Amino acid sequence: MREAWRRVKANKGSSGIDGISLDHIVKDYGEERLLQETIDLLKSGIYQPQPVRRHEIPKPDGKMRPLGIPTVQDRLVQTATKIVVESIFEADFRECSFGFRPKRSMHGALQRIRKTVNEGSVYWVVDVDITGYFDNIPHDKLMALVEQRISDRRILKLIRKWLEAGYIKDNQFHVTEIGSPQGGVISPLLANIYLNYLDTIWERKFSHLGTLVRFADDLVLLCNRKEQSLEAIDVLKAVFAKLELTMNTKKSKLVNLWIDKKGFDFLGYHHRRLPILRKGGRVAHILRSFPSKKAREKMRTQVKEVTARRNRLMWSLNDMVKVLNPKIQGWRNYYTAIDPGVSNGFLRKIDWYIHKRLALFWNKKHKRRKSWHMDFNRTLSLSGLKSVASWTSTYCTR
């Protein structure tokens, strides 16, 4: 329980429907008091999770993504439960799964795709989108899969309670008869347990059709021939039907890597075969990966949100840089780790955009029409502004 509390504090997060924050518990309520009360509730069997607080965040397509934020105490119990049961399911999870698992990451999934395509004969990709995955997981079928590995009735009762806890939106209680709310500590593990059925079926019976790579509910199939990819789509539809899930036919697509110049997007990267010159003058087409158009637009939007607010004209340039630098470092860490040779060309344009937005901020602040180029670059360099691209910059620190 103490390890669970350490993780809850490290993850931070906002309060649930009770309004009790981590800061309040640490400073006023008392950490030891919370731990002891939670342990007593669990031992006596009267622990009852509260409904999650529904919070919606915008998606790139303009729609809203619903998140369910549990109370601090519920996050504590979910984390403790996850610590106990995660290793049990990890023994069953397949190599094709990379999402929300220990010592696995998005970079691992991306490297698997690049290695499979560039070292094999992959010319067709099935890019799959599942319609509202987290919102459409049937509770009974999920619990049946959990019960295959967990026999402790207390753990099973806890998981079912979290699934059926409901949510509060606009001060109204809503029952949850289906789905596992995004935002809960235990939800990613439950989501992996449910789709592990697909992973297992694919590896046992259909791996000859292609290589499956999955990160949570995002997945692609890498196939050699078009016939294999079409058969793979039929298999996926059949498995999804058994799981009571639906393939989003509008977003899912079949991509011919050899002739399709559009490629496909996966985990924030755009993947496309591009020509390179080998020794002896031979031209080879290999899979290259660089930030997708949506990812680049999202970066620009976040930069503009930071630099466009008029109430920040009172800020110094150093204040603005302090806000931007963590974002820049995060983008750099993620987008230069896979294929920096091609990614940096796109990331340099993001650096240029950041430079442009800061120049506009500087001009408005000092009521100038235009900054002297060299003087402002020198000012940016002294401010400690970082660079998204991993190439050396004339005005940004590495």
Beta strands, then each sheet from edge to edge (+ up, - down):
strand 1: 52-58
strand 2: 64-69
strand 3: 124-129
strand 4: 167-169
strand 5: 172-174
strand 6: 211-215
strand 7: 218-223
strand 8: 253-256
strand 9: 264-266
strand 10: 269-277
strand 11: 283-291
sheet 1: 2+ 1- 4- 5+
sheet 2: 6+ 7- 3+ 8-
sheet 3: 9+ 10- 11+
end
